[in-house]
Amino acid sequence: MSVSRPVVSAITHLVVIRHGETAWNLDRRLQGHLDVPLNAHGRAQAEALGRALSSEPLDAIYSSDLSRAMQTAQALATGRVLQVQAEPRLRERHFGIFQGLTPAEVEARHPEAFAAWKARMVDWAPAGGESLAELHMRILDITLTLARRHPSGRIALVAHGGVLDCLYRAASGMALDAPRQHELRNASINRLSSDGEQLTLVQWGDVTHLDVQVLDEVDRKQEAPDGDGRETRIRRGSAGQR
């Protein structure tokens, strides 16, 4: 008599990285789908990231096709036989008419839309842009698709603050409209695992590889809701500071 055995799903390990610093991060300017490159500090962060992960085996490196992410991913690919695979579905949230503006400029020009944005209204979208629900669906779909493509493998995803926010919420069960408490630091290393159907949180917000100062939000009560808010540099090891 045969005994049935439970089916064990293959687990894919995900190394999820936010791009290095840009000049617009410092200016609090919403980047969205606009193509803003890394600044000198961001390039140094990307190089440090590449060195920190140089001995970690990867089966693939996927990146948002925006240059700030691609530059970060290229630093990770240095010394490997892997080529960075551009994936437009890993782009930041499309902020529509908000793109290129600071939160203060958005509030002055579009006060009603600004209020809806700050309230994290899940189904609301700025004119020409995406809602939180649309962003979340896009990011979760492509992430699980890539996980299923590499069963039992380890892949890197290089993306943006809004993308990382979606993945953290999906893995932790945190609601899209809940105030954010987790870190979304530039060039941070974040780890998830997946059976191809759901995500599990493994480690979040590691910046111990960065000897240079790293960005973090000043005050989450005042920040832009999707990780593009005002940021300040804090030194390595000061994760509890605000």
C-alpha positions as CSV (number, residue, x, y, z in Angstrom):
1,M,0.0,0.0,0.0
2,S,1.5,3.3,-1.1
3,V,1.6,6.2,1.3
4,S,1.1,9.7,-0.2
5,R,3.6,12.3,0.7
6,P,2.9,16.0,1.1
7,V,4.1,18.0,-1.9
8,V,6.9,20.4,-0.8
9,S,7.0,23.5,-2.9
10,A,10.4,24.7,-4.1
11,I,11.5,27.9,-2.4
12,T,13.0,30.8,-4.3
13,H,15.2,33.2,-2.3
14,L,14.8,36.9,-3.3
15,V,17.4,39.6,-2.6
16,V,15.5,42.8,-3.1
17,I,17.5,46.1,-3.4
18,R,16.5,49.7,-3.6
19,H,18.5,51.8,-6.0
20,G,21.3,54.1,-4.7
21,E,20.8,57.8,-4.0
22,T,19.8,60.3,-6.7
23,A,19.9,64.1,-6.6
24,W,16.1,64.1,-6.6
25,N,16.0,61.9,-3.5
26,L,17.9,64.7,-1.7
27,D,15.5,67.3,-3.2
28,R,12.4,65.3,-2.2
29,R,11.4,65.4,-5.8
30,L,9.0,62.6,-7.0
31,Q,10.7,60.6,-9.6
32,G,8.1,58.0,-10.5
33,H,8.7,56.8,-14.1
34,L,11.1,59.7,-14.9
35,D,14.6,58.6,-15.6
36,V,16.9,60.1,-13.0
37,P,20.5,58.7,-12.7
38,L,22.4,58.0,-9.5
39,N,24.5,60.9,-8.1
40,A,28.1,60.4,-7.0
41,H,27.0,59.2,-3.5
42,G,24.6,56.8,-5.0
43,R,27.3,55.3,-7.3
44,A,29.5,54.8,-4.3
45,Q,26.6,53.0,-2.5
46,A,26.1,50.8,-5.5
47,E,29.7,49.8,-5.6
48,A,29.7,49.0,-1.9
49,L,26.6,46.9,-2.4
50,G,28.3,45.0,-5.2
51,R,31.3,44.2,-3.0
52,A,29.1,43.1,-0.1
53,L,27.2,40.6,-2.3
54,S,30.1,39.5,-4.5
55,S,30.5,36.1,-2.9
56,E,26.7,35.4,-2.8
57,P,25.6,33.1,-5.6
58,L,22.8,34.4,-7.8
59,D,20.9,32.7,-10.6
60,A,19.7,36.0,-12.1
61,I,19.6,39.7,-11.6
62,Y,16.5,41.6,-12.6
63,S,16.2,45.4,-12.5
64,S,13.7,48.1,-13.3
65,D,14.7,49.6,-16.6
66,L,15.1,53.1,-15.1
67,S,18.7,54.2,-15.0
68,R,19.0,54.6,-11.2
69,A,18.1,51.0,-10.8
70,M,20.0,49.7,-13.7
71,Q,23.2,51.5,-12.5
72,T,22.8,49.8,-9.1
73,A,22.2,46.4,-10.7
74,Q,25.2,46.8,-13.0
75,A,27.4,47.3,-9.9
76,L,25.9,44.1,-8.4
77,A,26.7,42.2,-11.7
78,T,30.3,43.3,-11.7
79,G,32.6,40.2,-11.7
80,R,29.7,37.8,-12.5
81,V,28.9,36.0,-15.7
82,L,25.3,37.2,-15.3
83,Q,23.8,40.0,-17.4
84,V,21.3,42.4,-15.8
85,Q,17.8,41.7,-17.2
86,A,15.8,44.9,-17.5
87,E,12.2,44.4,-16.4
88,P,9.9,47.5,-16.8
89,R,7.3,46.0,-14.5
90,L,9.7,46.6,-11.6
91,R,9.4,50.4,-12.1
92,E,8.4,52.8,-9.4
93,R,4.8,53.9,-9.1
94,H,3.7,56.2,-11.9
95,F,2.9,59.5,-10.2
96,G,1.3,61.2,-13.1
97,I,1.0,64.9,-12.7
98,F,3.1,64.7,-9.5
99,Q,6.2,63.5,-11.2
100,G,9.1,66.1,-11.0
101,L,7.5,67.9,-8.2
102,T,8.3,68.1,-4.5
103,P,5.5,67.3,-2.0
104,A,5.3,71.0,-1.1
105,E,4.8,71.8,-4.8
106,V,2.2,69.1,-5.1
107,E,0.3,70.5,-2.1
108,A,0.4,74.0,-3.6
109,R,-0.7,73.1,-7.1
110,H,-3.0,70.2,-6.4
111,P,-4.3,70.5,-2.8
112,E,-7.2,68.0,-3.2
113,A,-5.1,65.4,-4.9
114,F,-2.4,66.0,-2.3
115,A,-4.8,65.2,0.5
116,A,-5.9,62.0,-1.2
117,W,-2.3,60.9,-1.7
118,K,-1.3,61.6,1.9
119,A,-4.4,59.6,3.2
120,R,-3.1,56.6,1.3
121,M,-6.4,56.1,-0.5
122,V,-5.9,52.7,-2.1
123,D,-7.9,53.1,-5.2
124,W,-7.1,56.7,-5.9
125,A,-4.6,57.7,-8.5
126,P,-3.0,61.1,-9.5
127,A,-4.1,62.2,-12.9
128,G,-2.1,60.1,-15.4
129,G,-0.7,57.9,-12.8
130,E,-1.3,54.6,-10.8
131,S,-3.3,53.9,-7.7
132,L,-1.7,52.0,-4.8
133,A,-3.9,49.0,-5.7
134,E,-2.7,49.0,-9.3
135,L,1.0,49.3,-8.2
136,H,0.6,46.5,-5.7
137,M,-1.0,44.2,-8.2
138,R,1.7,44.9,-10.8
139,I,4.6,44.4,-8.4
140,L,3.2,41.3,-6.7
141,D,2.4,39.7,-10.1
142,I,5.9,40.2,-11.6
143,T,7.7,39.2,-8.4
144,L,5.8,35.9,-8.1
145,T,6.3,35.3,-11.9
146,L,10.1,35.7,-11.5
147,A,10.1,33.5,-8.4
148,R,8.3,30.8,-10.3
149,R,10.9,31.1,-13.1
150,H,13.7,30.1,-10.6
151,P,12.4,27.4,-8.3
152,S,14.9,26.6,-5.5
153,G,17.1,29.4,-6.9
154,R,18.3,32.8,-5.6
155,I,17.6,36.0,-7.6
156,A,18.2,39.7,-7.1
157,L,15.5,42.3,-7.8
158,V,16.8,45.9,-8.0
159,A,14.0,48.4,-7.9
160,H,12.5,51.4,-6.0
161,G,11.1,52.5,-2.7
162,G,7.4,52.0,-3.7
163,V,8.2,48.6,-5.1
164,L,9.9,47.6,-1.8
165,D,7.0,49.0,0.1
166,C,4.6,46.7,-1.8
167,L,6.7,43.6,-1.2
168,Y,7.1,44.3,2.5
169,R,3.3,44.7,2.8
170,A,2.6,41.6,0.8
171,A,5.1,39.5,2.8
172,S,4.0,40.8,6.2
173,G,0.3,41.1,5.7
174,M,0.4,44.9,6.2
175,A,-2.6,46.8,4.7
176,L,-1.9,49.2,1.8
177,D,-3.5,52.0,3.6
178,A,-1.6,51.5,6.9
179,P,1.0,54.1,7.9
180,R,4.5,52.9,7.0
181,Q,6.9,52.0,9.8
182,H,9.5,49.9,7.9
183,E,12.7,51.3,6.3
184,L,13.1,51.9,2.6
185,R,16.8,52.9,2.5
186,N,18.8,53.5,-0.6
187,A,21.1,50.5,-1.6
188,S,19.7,48.4,1.3
189,I,19.6,44.6,1.2
190,N,16.2,43.1,1.9
191,R,15.5,39.4,1.8
192,L,12.3,37.5,1.0
193,S,11.4,33.9,0.1
194,S,8.6,32.6,-2.1
195,D,7.0,29.3,-3.0
196,G,5.7,31.0,-6.2
197,E,2.3,31.8,-4.6
198,Q,3.1,34.0,-1.7
199,L,6.0,35.9,-0.1
200,T,7.7,35.4,3.2
201,L,9.8,38.1,5.0
202,V,13.3,37.0,5.9
203,Q,15.3,40.1,6.6
204,W,14.8,43.8,6.0
205,G,16.7,47.0,5.7
206,D,20.3,45.8,6.0
207,V,22.8,48.6,5.4
208,T,25.8,47.2,7.3
209,H,27.7,47.0,4.0
210,L,27.6,50.8,3.6
211,D,30.5,52.7,5.3
212,V,29.2,55.9,3.8
213,Q,26.1,57.6,5.1
214,V,22.8,56.2,4.0
215,L,19.4,57.7,3.4
216,D,16.4,57.3,5.6
217,E,13.1,59.3,6.0
218,V,13.2,62.1,8.5
219,D,9.7,61.7,9.8
220,R,7.2,59.2,8.6
221,K,4.3,61.4,9.6
222,Q,5.5,64.0,7.0
223,E,7.0,61.8,4.3
224,A,5.7,61.1,0.9
225,P,3.7,57.8,1.3
226,D,5.5,55.7,-1.3
227,G,9.1,56.0,-0.2
228,D,9.9,59.2,-2.2
229,G,9.6,61.6,0.8
230,R,12.2,63.8,2.3
231,E,15.2,61.8,3.4
232,T,18.3,62.5,5.5
233,R,21.6,60.6,5.7
234,I,22.2,58.7,8.9
235,R,25.4,56.8,9.6
236,R,25.7,53.0,9.5
237,G,24.5,51.4,12.7
238,S,22.0,54.1,13.6
239,A,18.9,52.2,12.4
240,G,16.9,53.3,15.4
241,Q,17.4,57.0,14.8
242,R,14.8,59.1,13.1
